[in-house]
Amino acid sequence: MTGPSLQRTVIVANPMGFHLRPMAAFARRAAQFQSTVTLTKEGRRVNGKHMLELMTLAAEQGTPLILDVNGSDATEALEALSEILAAPTMDDDP
């Protein structure tokens, strides 16, 4: 994929961890971008656009996740997806 490749480490802030609701929001938002999206936890890389793969991360509050985006809209994707991961709740869906 052409475009920048960007990376950011984001700490899961939600007290319930990266659970079903934020995962669904993350996957839906990631699917809106042309960029490839991957999340890495302790060396395990998963496709950020696939819910089932995200579920395998089992990321609790305080877990650092590495967000990688690569493509023409990588900057926008990095910002939007980082907000979801760092949100303390899903009450105000970004």
Secondary structure, 3 states (H helix, E strand, C coil): CCCCEEEEEEECCCCCCCCHHHHHHHHHHHHCCCCEEEEEECCEEEECCCHHHHHCCCCCCCCEEEEEEECCCHHHHHHHHHHHHHCCCCCCCC
